[in-house]
Amino acid sequence: MREAFGEKFDVPAGYLDTAAIGLPFARVADTLVDTIAHWRAGALQVTDFDADVVAARNAWAQLVGVAPLDVVTGASVSQLVGLLAASVPDGTKVLTVHNEFTSVTFPFAAQQRRGITVTEARPAELLSQLRRHDLVAISAVQSADGFTVDLDELRAAAEAARVRVLLDVSQAAGWQQLRLHWAEFVVGAAYKWLLAPRGAAWMAVRRDVLADVVPQAANWSGAEDIWSGLYGLPLRLADNARRLDLSPVWFSQRGAAIALPWLAGLDLSAVRQHCVGLANATLAGLGLDPCNSAIISLGIAAEAAHRLVQAGAAISMRAGRVRLSFHLYNTMEDVELVLSALR
């Protein structure tokens, strides 16, 4: 058992795979176990989860620096990006970076029959190509290698080129301080750095572009008054971003309602310093330059990667390289485990 920032984690030594699956702190896991016990005993009602959806939405908004009224609740990044992809005009030109995570790009690529194109650019060339496109869709932190976008530069360049911005913060929210009210669209998943169960995701839609997004999955939870919107026509959706809500995955929302408010209440500059410090310490021990990200990518031989696993490290292979990711529950013990295995 480890303690980090006041919460307890059953995290094993060497768990360096938050970029794939974040681990809950004990209070989140215990709450879910208790909820399942109530479900099993027939002691739950559907309205029991309403407050969880609100709490998770509010906390995610705080974590990314937007207003709660501008936040959509969904189940996955690709589902939410799919709403945008199905709503952009025919012939829209989308710009992304080479090897971007497919939940960001596939929903647009699947709309090619409408003349929508998706162009990949090298990170160094992205800003210079903005003017030839209508939308730039990119992760704030790249999943494969931890490359971090300079958000101030992106904002300035996008505003100058009058290009809309879609940012995926799934690998950033929870360890980075974010103020993204300026971006037209911001999307993120719960189950990585936000330490909540898979099945919850959110998307901020700037108010001036909300009318451009079609509620393709319109349902009762997007109604102005949820519990009076269960039956019959006419269509009566909320007049804010909640009109795009997917019917919530209840248990995921309950876990998120514990994890996200806690994270939002932390000093995220201290969290970032902790995570990046461990990542840079690992690189320094290997004689490599710092990356200033919580995710690092190592081009090491298969035999060395095998030694890491044998030593007890939980890692991922991404884009042909070993990916390590450090969160607030990691310590120098994990760094030493990696260095000992690779020396």
Buried (B, 14 or more C-beta within 10 A) or exposed (E): EBEBBEBBBEBEBBBBBBBBEBBBBEBBBEBBEEBEEEEEEEEBEEEBBBEBBBBBBBBBBBBBBBBBBBBBBBBBBBBBBBBBBBBBEEEBBBBBBEBBBEBBBBBBBBBEEEEBBBEBBEBEEBBEBBEEBBBBBBBBBBBBBBBBBEBEEBBEBBEEBEBBBBBBBBBBBBBBBBEBBBBBBBBBBBBBBBBBBBBBBBBBBBEEEBEEBEBEBBEEBBBEEBEEBEEEEEEEBBEBBBBBBBEBBBBBBBBBBBBBBBBBEBEBEEBBEBBBBBBBBBBEBBEEEBBEBBBBBBEBEEEEBEBBEEBEBBBBEBEEBBBBBBBBBBBEEBBBBBBEBBE
